[in-house]
Amino acid sequence: MWGGVPVFTRNFGYFFHEGWLNIFRHRAMSFASAGITAVCLLLMGTFTLIALHIDANLSILEASNEILAFVDENYSREQALELEKKLSAIPNINSVRFITREQALENFIKNHPDEELFQDLEPEIFRDRYALRIGNLENLSETADRIADVTGIDGVNLHEEFTGGLITLRRAATILCAVLTGVLFAASLFIIANTIRLTTFDRREEIAVMRIVGATNGFIRWPFVCEGFLIGLFGALAGFFTQWATYCMAVSWISESDRMRIFEIIPFREVWLPVAGVFLAAGLLTGIGGSLFGIRRFLDF
């Protein structure tokens, strides 16, 4: 094990004092490690927040994405209205909205206000239809087939390419975020481990003397663990507050540029707690893990 937790509790002040001094004995490497850890955490946090915003905005697009099911032109209005129950019973359909041919004509004219030829159209050239909102877009094709199989439905209009693009974008953002997080975490771990290695190499004679006089592995190891803990803590704090500042600046810039409010922004107050928790956990894990990797060559585990 680690040489015993009781050893740590009895010598808590000594270990942290030595860990603190180790940082200043090799201040250049220590602050560089904390800085690089902060940068890695900042990059991880930035990509994670971008992925979170992409997912949130894609969810909004999914909720507003409708497909149209056209009613057979030989059906009367009463027969068309009776189809609502059948369509609502299909799995993966969240809502069903009936649109009369008159409403369809009105919407068409509104969408083409500058086309004079379209202003005198008759409702009869349009068909009654249903606007359907789908729950899970990944099952869009299967759901569309079920809609088309309903007797009285004479065609389905869906933006399959657009929907496929949304799904692909979400998957790509998730994979990219996971890959970058793993790479940056490994880089932080490697850098802190090398910093601790330099510290232990510089103190190799002192470590040898301590082992000769009977110091346990735990007693020797704990100051380096505390050093890694402090480096990870400083890196996490620096990364979090930098993330907070850059996030607020980015939100301000987007708010000024996006006057039509096309892009949905998540306030930082809604995400700061999990972001802070992840930064702290990642920073401490990197710092402590790096210190253990760095000193293991000098001790017998």
Secondary structure, DSSP 8 states (H G I E B T S, - for coil): --S-HHHHHHTHHHHHHHHHHHHHHTHHHHHHHHHHHHHHHHHHHHHHHHHHHHHHHHHHHHHH-EEEEEE-TTS-HHHHHHHHHHHHTSTTEEEEEEE-HHHHHHHHHHH-TT-GGGTT--GGGS--EEEEEES-GGGHHHHHHHHHTSTTEEEEE--HHHHHHHHHHHHHHHHHHHHHHHHHHHHHHHHHHHHHHHHHHHTHHHHHHHHHTT--HHHHHHHHHHHHHHHHHHHHHHHHHHHHHHHHHHHHHHHHH-TT--S----GGGTHHHHHHHHHHHHHHHHHHHHHHHHGGGS--
